[in-house]
Structures are given as structure tokens and as C-alpha cells.
Amino acid sequence: MKGLFLEIPFVDLKAQYQSIKGEIDQAISDVIASTAFIGGPFVKAFESSFAAFCGAKRCIGVGNGTDALFLVLKAMGIGPGDEVITAANSFIATSEAITMSGARVVFVDIRPDTFNIDAEKIEEKITERTKAIIPVHLYGQPADMDPILRIARKHGLKVIEDAAQAHGATYKGRVVGTLGNAACFSFYPGKNLGAYGDGGAIVTNDEELAINARMLANHGRVDKYDHKIEGVNSRLDCLQAAILNAKLRHLPIWTEFRRKNAYLYNELLAGVPSLEIPVESTELRAVYHLYVVRVKNGMRSQLQQNLKNIGVSTGIHYPIALPALSAYSYLNYREGDFPEAISASREILSLPMFPELKEEQIRYAVGLIRESLR
């Protein structure tokens, strides 16, 4: 490794743009030429395409993924006095949306192998106030949905999939987004399907829920000045919809490139001391929004610095478990309440992952990892 220096970004949005520049530029030009900036044909076209991609009846484009979660909760009538269960390891948007609705967030510890919510620990957190469960398909790895759905049916709870990192992932042959009552997606630029700004969507097979969510997202109206309820302003704008529709056609092949890169990482990192690589069940098809390893024995900080020194960018998703954030100090959790989430937060490291990542870049990064941890 001596004498080599190859700069590898954590994600490369420029490379993706250059690969489909003509399509993106045309999509943007079409919107501007038509001056259809809010609502209209471009949003409808994307909603139809993305619903079909997910195998769902309805898609509602909204301002961002956080709004998608909030709007679904409100459309379900969940609010003050209610409780909603979710995973202790996620971005704060998941839990933040619950609090935005007026409900109380209840965290459940995670599985150490997939970092997703531990279904075996959900029932002990259910009370008479519990109204819903939000499993997160974290890092593009689907949560174990069958036991979650059984628990939900047993207790009469709603299930909302947080699929912000899992566009196109499958669970036992079914695309995520159609497993629960509704699913919420983010189109933040770095996502597997990313806009050139903020954007989000709700997908569902529940017609009434779709109507209510769309109404809430558009000032509570069904017609221009006919407001049935008070809502909010959270709409996917036409430029983002057109860009997303152009990119959606490429998402399946981009996903295959991500999976290929993940398998190469797995092959090259197998057996490296103090390192655990991702686990993917044969019943799942992960889409590797992130490629996350566990660095044991307190060696993460040094490894991350060593990689940075030779130009390899990494990340930590997430360095503080949700219950340990200052924002949730009022819940009075103790560190011992979520041992797996706390342990993971101290060991996880996200390596570069994007469809355009080259084999030579992966081999370069892995060489330094092996050198650092041997």
C-alpha cells in the first residue's frame, strides 16, 4: 500500500449525473418549458411510476421523507395520548415524525446482525396506548416483517414501513413498501433514488389512507378552495418529480451494481480480525444504501483516520443511538436499556458505497483496512 493514494468519496453524485446527463437535462428543460412547477403531469407521472415500482396502488409525493412519516401518522388519526414503537437505531427523522404527530415515541432495541428492530422485544413495549409500529429498513436491509406483522395483527396495531433507505429492497419476494399499512420513502440526494433537493413519498394500498394523506399534504383540501380539514404544505415539486422519474428507470441496474460492490467487499473482508461484515438472509434482497461493518476492540477511530489519511471517505450511521440523544433525555432511558443499539453505535463504520464505485477503489480501501487491523 505504500506510495499509493487514490481518493475515494463516500458517495459520488457527479458520476451518476454524468452517466445520464442527457435524460436529466431534458427532464428539467421539459418542466421549465411547460411552467408546470406545482402538481400537474410530472408529479402524476412519477407517482404512477413509483407506485408500480413498489407494487402499490397509490403513491403520494410529498416534501420529504420526514413529512411522509408525519402525514401517515396523522392520516391514521394517531396523535396526543398515543404511543408509536420504533427502532433505537435510525436517523432522528423516524422518531421526530412520531413526536411531530403529538404521539410519544417508544424505542425497541435492535438485532446485532442486521441493526434492525428486534421483533422479539416489541411486545414487551406495547401498552393500551400503543397505536403503531414503525420498522426501519435500515441501510437498505429489510426488517424481519413477518413477526412484526403478526404482533401488529394480534394487538390491532398499524404498521408503517420506514423505507427511506430501501428503495427496491425485497422481503421474501415482496418489494418493501407493500408489507405494512403504508410505507414512507425519502428522495434525499444521497439515497438510492435521490432527487436534486428534498423529496419524499407515501405508498399504500389503502385508498382511504391515500386520500387523507394527500389532503393533509395539500392544506387539507380536495379542491382549490375547498378545505375539508386543516393540513400542511408538503408537496413534491415538479422538477424533482421529473428528475426522479428519469432516474427511476435506472434504479434496478444501479441496485445490481450496489449489490455487486457489497459482495466484493464481503469477499475481500472475510476473515479480517476485529471486523464483522454485513449479513444478508437468503429470504431478503438488500439494496445496500450503506455498506456497514462493525469494527471491534475499540479500533474504529484509528481505522477511520487511517482511511481518511489515504483519501478514503467513511461515515458512521449513527454515532449516537436515538435513546441516548439529548433530544430524548426526557424519556429517562438508561444506557443499559438498549445494549445492542449502544454497542453498535460505538462500532459501526460505513464504507464507500455507490453504483459507480470501481473494483480498484474497493480493493484499495480493503488493502488499507487489512493492513490496519491485522
Solvent accessible surface area in square Angstrom, and as a share of the most:
residue,aa,sasa,rsa
1,M,78,0.35
2,K,200,0.85
3,G,86,0.82
4,L,106,0.53
5,F,130,0.54
6,L,61,0.30
7,E,127,0.57
8,I,1,0.01
9,P,45,0.29
10,F,45,0.19
11,V,55,0.32
12,D,41,0.21
13,L,76,0.38
14,K,163,0.69
15,A,32,0.25
16,Q,15,0.07
17,Y,58,0.22
18,Q,115,0.51
19,S,73,0.47
20,I,11,0.06
21,K,89,0.38
22,G,56,0.54
23,E,63,0.28
24,I,0,0.00
25,D,52,0.27
26,Q,103,0.46
27,A,14,0.11
28,I,51,0.26
29,S,56,0.36
30,D,60,0.31
31,V,0,0.00
32,I,96,0.49
33,A,86,0.67
34,S,57,0.37
35,T,95,0.55
36,A,24,0.18
37,F,91,0.38
38,I,104,0.53
39,G,29,0.28
40,G,32,0.30
41,P,86,0.54
42,F,45,0.19
43,V,13,0.08
44,K,142,0.60
45,A,46,0.35
46,F,0,0.00
47,E,15,0.07
48,S,75,0.48
49,S,41,0.26
50,F,0,0.00
51,A,8,0.06
52,A,80,0.62
53,F,54,0.23
54,C,1,0.01
55,G,56,0.54
56,A,12,0.09
57,K,124,0.52
58,R,106,0.39
59,C,5,0.03
60,I,2,0.01
61,G,8,0.07
62,V,0,0.00
63,G,18,0.17
64,N,42,0.22
65,G,10,0.10
66,T,31,0.18
67,D,30,0.15
68,A,0,0.00
69,L,5,0.03
70,F,27,0.11
71,L,1,0.00
72,V,0,0.00
73,L,0,0.00
74,K,77,0.33
75,A,16,0.12
76,M,36,0.16
77,G,65,0.62
78,I,7,0.03
79,G,7,0.07
80,P,113,0.71
81,G,56,0.54
82,D,21,0.11
83,E,10,0.05
84,V,0,0.00
85,I,0,0.00
86,T,0,0.00
87,A,1,0.01
88,A,0,0.00
89,N,6,0.03
90,S,5,0.03
91,F,114,0.48
92,I,47,0.24
93,A,16,0.12
94,T,2,0.01
95,S,0,0.00
96,E,70,0.31
97,A,0,0.00
98,I,0,0.00
99,T,67,0.39
100,M,89,0.40
101,S,4,0.03
102,G,35,0.34
103,A,6,0.05
104,R,116,0.42
105,V,1,0.00
106,V,16,0.09
107,F,0,0.00
108,V,1,0.00
109,D,7,0.04
110,I,0,0.00
111,R,77,0.28
112,P,66,0.42
113,D,53,0.28
114,T,17,0.10
115,F,12,0.05
116,N,4,0.02
117,I,1,0.01
118,D,18,0.09
119,A,10,0.08
120,E,162,0.73
121,K,65,0.28
122,I,0,0.00
123,E,70,0.31
124,E,129,0.58
125,K,57,0.24
126,I,32,0.16
127,T,53,0.31
128,E,143,0.64
129,R,108,0.40
130,T,7,0.04
131,K,81,0.34
132,A,0,0.00
133,I,0,0.00
134,I,0,0.00
135,P,0,0.00
136,V,7,0.04
137,H,0,0.00
138,L,1,0.01
139,Y,12,0.05
140,G,0,0.00
141,Q,16,0.07
142,P,2,0.02
143,A,0,0.00
144,D,48,0.25
145,M,0,0.00
146,D,47,0.25
147,P,30,0.19
148,I,0,0.00
149,L,26,0.13
150,R,135,0.49
151,I,20,0.10
152,A,4,0.03
153,R,168,0.61
154,K,145,0.61
155,H,73,0.33
156,G,69,0.66
157,L,18,0.09
158,K,81,0.34
159,V,2,0.01
160,I,0,0.00
161,E,0,0.00
162,D,7,0.04
163,A,0,0.00
164,A,22,0.17
165,Q,15,0.07
166,A,0,0.00
167,H,0,0.00
168,G,12,0.11
169,A,0,0.00
170,T,24,0.14
171,Y,7,0.03
172,K,92,0.39
173,G,72,0.69
174,R,120,0.44
175,V,40,0.23
176,V,0,0.00
177,G,2,0.02
178,T,19,0.11
179,L,13,0.06
180,G,22,0.21
181,N,54,0.28
182,A,1,0.00
183,A,0,0.00
184,C,2,0.01
185,F,1,0.00
186,S,12,0.08
187,F,0,0.00
188,Y,125,0.48
189,P,32,0.20
190,G,20,0.19
191,K,33,0.14
192,N,2,0.01
193,L,0,0.00
194,G,1,0.01
195,A,1,0.00
196,Y,86,0.33
197,G,24,0.23
198,D,85,0.44
199,G,1,0.01
200,G,0,0.00
201,A,0,0.00
202,I,0,0.00
203,V,0,0.00
204,T,2,0.01
205,N,68,0.35
206,D,58,0.30
207,E,77,0.34
208,E,122,0.55
209,L,11,0.06
210,A,5,0.04
211,I,104,0.53
212,N,42,0.21
213,A,0,0.00
214,R,101,0.37
215,M,23,0.10
216,L,20,0.10
217,A,4,0.03
218,N,42,0.21
219,H,68,0.30
220,G,0,0.00
221,R,52,0.19
222,V,87,0.50
223,D,94,0.49
224,K,129,0.55
225,Y,175,0.67
226,D,59,0.31
227,H,92,0.41
228,K,121,0.51
229,I,77,0.39
230,E,169,0.76
231,G,27,0.26
232,V,57,0.33
233,N,92,0.47
234,S,4,0.02
235,R,79,0.29
236,L,5,0.02
237,D,50,0.26
238,C,0,0.00
239,L,57,0.28
240,Q,21,0.09
241,A,0,0.00
242,A,8,0.06
243,I,4,0.02
244,L,0,0.00
245,N,32,0.16
246,A,4,0.03
247,K,2,0.01
248,L,14,0.07
249,R,154,0.56
250,H,42,0.19
251,L,2,0.01
252,P,73,0.46
253,I,84,0.43
254,W,14,0.05
255,T,5,0.03
256,E,75,0.34
257,F,89,0.37
258,R,8,0.03
259,R,32,0.12
260,K,140,0.59
261,N,11,0.06
262,A,0,0.00
263,Y,99,0.38
264,L,27,0.13
265,Y,1,0.01
266,N,31,0.16
267,E,121,0.54
268,L,29,0.14
269,L,2,0.01
270,A,56,0.43
271,G,79,0.76
272,V,5,0.03
273,P,71,0.45
274,S,25,0.16
275,L,21,0.10
276,E,83,0.37
277,I,51,0.26
278,P,24,0.15
279,V,78,0.45
280,E,45,0.20
281,S,49,0.31
282,T,143,0.83
283,E,95,0.43
284,L,24,0.12
285,R,73,0.27
286,A,2,0.01
287,V,0,0.00
288,Y,9,0.03
289,H,20,0.09
290,L,10,0.05
291,Y,0,0.00
292,V,5,0.03
293,V,1,0.01
294,R,12,0.04
295,V,1,0.01
296,K,57,0.24
297,N,120,0.61
298,G,79,0.76
299,M,61,0.27
300,R,35,0.13
301,S,85,0.55
302,Q,110,0.49
303,L,2,0.01
304,Q,48,0.21
305,Q,84,0.37
306,N,35,0.18
307,L,0,0.00
308,K,139,0.59
309,N,93,0.48
310,I,31,0.16
311,G,11,0.10
312,V,2,0.01
313,S,49,0.32
314,T,26,0.15
315,G,14,0.13
316,I,42,0.21
317,H,40,0.18
318,Y,33,0.12
319,P,77,0.48
320,I,86,0.44
321,A,2,0.01
322,L,2,0.01
323,P,11,0.07
324,A,58,0.45
325,L,41,0.20
326,S,103,0.66
327,A,58,0.45
328,Y,10,0.04
329,S,77,0.50
330,Y,111,0.42
331,L,15,0.07
332,N,129,0.66
333,Y,66,0.25
334,R,181,0.66
335,E,103,0.46
336,G,64,0.61
337,D,54,0.28
338,F,3,0.01
339,P,75,0.47
340,E,49,0.22
341,A,1,0.01
342,I,16,0.08
343,S,40,0.26
344,A,0,0.00
345,S,8,0.05
346,R,141,0.51
347,E,29,0.13
348,I,1,0.00
349,L,0,0.00
350,S,0,0.00
351,L,0,0.00
352,P,1,0.01
353,M,7,0.03
354,F,6,0.02
355,P,10,0.07
356,E,40,0.18
357,L,10,0.05
358,K,118,0.50
359,E,92,0.41
360,E,106,0.48
361,Q,27,0.12
362,I,1,0.00
363,R,117,0.43
364,Y,17,0.06
365,A,1,0.01
366,V,6,0.03
367,G,20,0.19
368,L,15,0.07
369,I,1,0.00
370,R,100,0.36
371,E,74,0.33
372,S,30,0.19
373,L,6,0.03
374,R,216,0.79
